[in-house]
Amino acid sequence: MASNKSDAEAINISGSLRMQSYRLLTEMERSPNTVEQNLVRYQDSLNANVLLTVQNQLFACQISLVRIKSKNIMQN
C-alpha cells in the first residue's frame, strides 16, 4: 500500500513539473520578472523526496543489472 501511495505521489509531482514547465515558458514571455520565483518552485518540485527515492531505486537497479551482465561476460 505504501508503494502505491509513493507511486501516486511521484506521478502527481511529475505532472506538476510538466505543468510548471509550460507555465515557465508562458511567464518568460508575459512577465519575465516572475521567472526566477517559478524556477525556484520548479527546482523544489524536482528535488521532492519521493522523486529522489524513485531515482535512487532505479539507479540501484541499473547498477545491479550492469554488475550481473559484467559477471556473466567474465564467466564466458
C-alpha positions as CSV (number, residue, x, y, z in Angstrom):
1,M,0.0,0.0,0.0
2,A,2.8,2.4,0.8
3,S,4.4,1.8,-2.5
4,N,1.2,2.7,-4.3
5,K,1.0,5.9,-2.3
6,S,4.6,6.7,-3.2
7,D,4.0,5.9,-6.9
8,A,0.9,8.1,-7.0
9,E,2.8,10.9,-5.3
10,A,5.6,10.6,-7.8
11,I,3.1,10.7,-10.7
12,N,1.4,13.8,-9.3
13,I,4.7,15.6,-8.9
14,S,5.7,14.6,-12.4
15,G,2.5,16.1,-13.7
16,S,3.1,19.2,-11.7
17,L,6.6,19.5,-13.2
18,R,5.1,19.3,-16.7
19,M,2.6,22.0,-15.9
20,Q,5.2,24.2,-14.3
21,S,7.4,23.9,-17.3
22,Y,4.6,25.1,-19.5
23,R,3.9,27.9,-17.1
24,L,7.6,28.9,-17.1
25,L,7.6,29.2,-20.9
26,T,4.5,31.3,-20.8
27,E,5.8,33.5,-18.0
28,M,9.1,34.1,-19.8
29,E,7.1,35.9,-22.5
30,R,4.4,37.6,-20.4
31,S,6.2,38.5,-17.2
32,P,9.9,37.8,-17.1
33,N,10.2,39.2,-13.6
34,T,8.4,36.1,-12.2
35,V,10.7,33.5,-13.9
36,E,13.2,33.3,-11.1
37,Q,10.4,32.6,-8.5
38,N,8.9,30.0,-10.7
39,L,12.3,28.3,-11.3
40,V,12.7,28.0,-7.6
41,R,9.3,26.4,-7.3
42,Y,10.2,24.0,-10.2
43,Q,13.6,23.1,-8.5
44,D,11.8,22.4,-5.3
45,S,9.4,20.0,-7.0
46,L,12.2,18.4,-8.9
47,N,14.0,17.7,-5.6
48,A,11.0,16.2,-3.9
49,N,11.9,13.3,-1.7
50,V,9.6,10.9,-3.5
51,L,11.2,11.6,-6.8
52,L,14.7,11.3,-5.4
53,T,13.7,8.0,-3.9
54,V,12.4,6.7,-7.2
55,Q,15.6,7.9,-8.9
56,N,17.8,6.2,-6.4
57,Q,15.8,3.0,-6.7
58,L,16.1,3.0,-10.5
59,F,19.8,3.8,-10.4
60,A,20.4,1.0,-7.9
61,C,18.5,-1.5,-10.2
62,Q,20.6,-0.4,-13.2
63,I,23.8,-0.8,-11.3
64,S,22.8,-4.3,-10.3
65,L,21.9,-5.2,-13.9
66,V,25.3,-4.0,-15.1
67,R,27.1,-6.0,-12.4
68,I,25.2,-9.1,-13.4
69,K,25.9,-8.7,-17.1
70,S,29.6,-8.0,-16.4
71,K,29.8,-11.1,-14.3
72,N,28.2,-13.2,-17.0
73,I,30.5,-11.8,-19.6
74,M,33.6,-12.6,-17.5
75,Q,32.4,-16.1,-16.9
76,N,32.0,-16.9,-20.6
